[in-house]
């Protein structure tokens, strides 16, 4: 199952248009693969998010 990386809800349930719009400006908060809350660091040039199970994502 895939999860919304902003709210943590199931993508199959739908209704994530607001999440997709917000993600244009915000870093992800939840891992899209396992739904765990990620450690997020906002940097001057972007962001870095880390899931304990799946590793790091980055915008830089």
C-alpha positions in Angstrom: 0.0 0.0 0.0 1.2 3.5 -0.7 0.8 6.3 1.8 0.5 10.1 1.5 3.9 11.7 2.5 2.2 14.7 4.0 -0.7 13.4 6.1 0.1 9.7 6.4 -3.3 8.5 5.0 -3.7 5.8 2.4 -3.5 7.2 -1.2 -6.1 4.7 -2.3 -8.7 6.5 -0.2 -8.3 9.6 -2.3 -8.8 13.2 -1.2 -5.2 14.1 -1.2 -5.4 17.1 -3.6 -4.7 19.5 -0.7 -1.7 17.4 0.4 -0.3 17.5 -3.1 -0.7 21.2 -3.3 0.9 21.8 0.1 3.9 19.5 -0.9 4.9 22.0 -3.5 6.1 24.2 -0.6 6.6 21.7 2.3 8.9 18.7 2.9 7.4 15.3 3.3 6.4 14.3 6.9 5.6 10.6 6.5 7.4 7.9 4.6 5.3 7.0 1.5 6.4 3.4 1.7 5.9 2.5 5.4 3.8 5.4 6.9 6.4 6.1 9.6 6.9 9.7 10.7 10.2 11.0 9.3 12.9 13.2 10.8 12.8 16.4 8.7 15.5 19.0 8.5 14.7 22.3 6.7 17.8 23.8 5.1 18.3 27.2 3.4 18.5 25.5 0.0 15.8 22.8 0.5 15.1 20.0 2.9 16.3 16.5 4.1 13.9 13.8 5.4 15.0 10.5 6.9 13.0 7.3 7.5 14.5 4.8 9.9 13.4 1.9 7.6 14.0 3.4 4.1 16.7 6.0 4.4 17.0 9.6 3.3 15.2 11.7 0.8 16.5 15.2 -0.1 15.5 18.2 -2.3 19.2 19.4 -2.5 
